[in-house]
């Protein structure tokens, strides 16, 4: 097999792996948004959910996912009715991160 063909195949596999990783983060952001809305009643914007997933390193239902949902629910149960909720928790590498979640409008 020629070297440039092998290089092209490696590039295709690398690109496919990159796209798959982005899909997992997008799915985690969607589920984060949906679960916080149904469990706590906090309807965040899609951009906030995507930013939280990127900041915390959410790719599946592992470490930062459920603690993030619990932190949002805790803030809502405290009576935080503001347009912005700020949570602080460790990401997937155990580094403390601060995430700001913006409340969506009622029609969103």
C-alpha positions as CSV (number, residue, x, y, z in Angstrom):
1,X,0.0,0.0,0.0
2,X,1.4,3.4,-0.9
3,X,2.2,5.8,1.9
4,X,-0.1,8.6,0.8
5,X,-3.1,6.2,0.7
6,X,-2.3,5.1,4.2
7,X,-2.1,8.7,5.3
8,X,-5.5,9.5,3.7
9,X,-7.1,6.6,5.5
10,X,-5.6,7.8,8.8
11,X,-7.0,11.3,8.2
12,X,-10.5,9.9,7.6
13,X,-10.4,7.9,10.8
14,X,-9.1,10.9,12.8
15,X,-11.9,13.1,11.4
16,X,-14.5,10.5,12.1
17,X,-13.3,10.3,15.7
18,X,-13.4,14.1,16.1
19,X,-16.9,14.3,14.9
20,X,-18.0,11.5,17.2
21,X,-16.6,13.3,20.2
22,X,-18.4,16.5,19.3
23,X,-21.7,14.5,18.9
24,X,-21.3,13.1,22.5
25,X,-20.8,16.6,23.9
26,X,-23.8,17.9,22.0
27,X,-25.9,15.0,23.3
28,X,-24.7,15.5,26.8
29,X,-25.7,19.2,26.6
30,X,-29.1,18.3,25.3
31,X,-29.7,15.8,28.1
32,X,-28.3,18.3,30.7
33,X,-30.8,20.8,29.5
34,X,-33.7,18.4,29.4
35,X,-33.0,16.8,32.8
36,X,-32.6,20.1,34.6
37,X,-35.8,21.4,33.0
38,X,-37.8,18.3,34.0
39,X,-36.2,17.7,37.5
40,X,-35.8,21.2,38.8
41,X,-37.9,23.4,36.5
42,X,-34.9,25.4,35.4
43,X,-35.2,26.1,31.7
44,X,-31.7,27.2,30.6
45,X,-30.8,28.4,27.1
46,X,-29.3,25.9,24.7
47,X,-26.2,28.0,24.5
48,X,-25.7,27.8,28.3
49,X,-26.1,24.0,28.2
50,X,-23.5,23.7,25.5
51,X,-21.1,26.0,27.3
52,X,-21.5,24.0,30.5
53,X,-20.9,20.8,28.7
54,X,-17.8,22.2,27.1
55,X,-16.4,23.7,30.3
56,X,-17.1,20.7,32.4
57,X,-16.0,18.2,29.8
58,X,-19.3,16.3,29.7
59,X,-19.3,13.6,27.1
60,X,-21.5,10.9,28.7
61,X,-23.4,10.4,31.9
62,X,-20.1,10.3,33.9
63,X,-18.6,12.5,36.6
64,X,-19.6,16.1,35.9
65,X,-23.1,15.3,34.5
66,X,-25.0,14.3,37.6
67,X,-23.2,16.6,40.0
68,X,-24.0,19.5,37.7
69,X,-27.7,18.6,37.6
70,X,-27.6,18.3,41.4
71,X,-25.9,21.7,41.7
72,X,-28.5,23.4,39.5
73,X,-31.4,21.8,41.5
74,X,-29.8,22.9,44.7
75,X,-29.7,26.5,43.6
76,X,-33.3,26.4,42.3
77,X,-34.5,24.8,45.6
78,X,-32.7,27.6,47.6
79,X,-35.1,30.0,45.9
80,X,-32.8,31.5,43.3
81,X,-35.2,33.1,40.9
82,X,-32.7,35.2,39.1
83,X,-32.1,35.1,35.3
84,X,-28.6,33.6,35.9
85,X,-27.5,30.7,38.1
86,X,-23.8,30.3,38.8
87,X,-22.6,26.9,39.9
88,X,-19.1,25.8,40.8
89,X,-18.0,22.1,40.6
90,X,-15.1,20.0,39.4
91,X,-14.8,19.1,35.7
92,X,-13.8,15.7,34.3
93,X,-10.2,16.4,35.3
94,X,-11.1,17.3,38.9
95,X,-10.4,21.0,38.4
96,X,-12.9,23.4,40.0
97,X,-14.8,25.3,37.3
98,X,-17.4,28.1,37.5
99,X,-20.3,27.8,35.1
100,X,-22.9,30.5,34.5
101,X,-26.3,29.2,33.3
102,X,-28.7,31.7,31.8
103,X,-32.4,31.2,32.1
104,X,-34.3,30.9,28.8
105,X,-37.4,32.9,28.0
106,X,-40.7,31.2,28.6
107,X,-41.3,30.6,24.9
108,X,-37.9,28.9,24.3
